[in-house]
Amino acid sequence: MQHDEMIGRVQALAQLPDRGSAEQATRAVLETLAERLPSGLADHTAAQLPSTLAAAMRRLTASSPDGRSHPSAEPFDLTVFAGRIAGRAGTDEDTAVREAAAVLEVLDAALAPELTEKLAGTLPADIRELLPVGRTANGTD
């Protein structure tokens, strides 16, 4: 899936007023997701995204100047996830959850199914429920 198509889908699903808002929300979600995922999985996910969006995930998993990898797979729940997205996107936590669900739905469509399953398997249940595969697995879809 190409960058413009992904941003357009996020804008429509999250009912955002413009592409700039959708871009900001997408980057905020991807950066926060990268903090939650093991660095290898974040790298594999980024590899399947357009380079302009992959950079948001890779920026946080890249090696630091001293050669050590940036910490990854931070164990946080939906409350922290939403708070970090809200801070990055300049919005409130309820809006951040809505935007995260939209971005994760588009991400689900853009990634290979087996990668989406791996991604879902590393997330806690409350964040996993934002993914279409997570909603289906929990019988809420």
Secondary structure, DSSP 4 states (H G I P E B T S, - for coil): --HHHHHHHHHHHHT-SSHHHHHHHHHHHHHHHHHHS-HHHHHHHHHTS-HHHHHHHHHHHSBPTTSPBPP------HHHHHHHHHHHHTS-HHHHHHHHHHHHHHHHHHS-HHHHHHHHHHS-HHHHTTSHHHHHHTT--
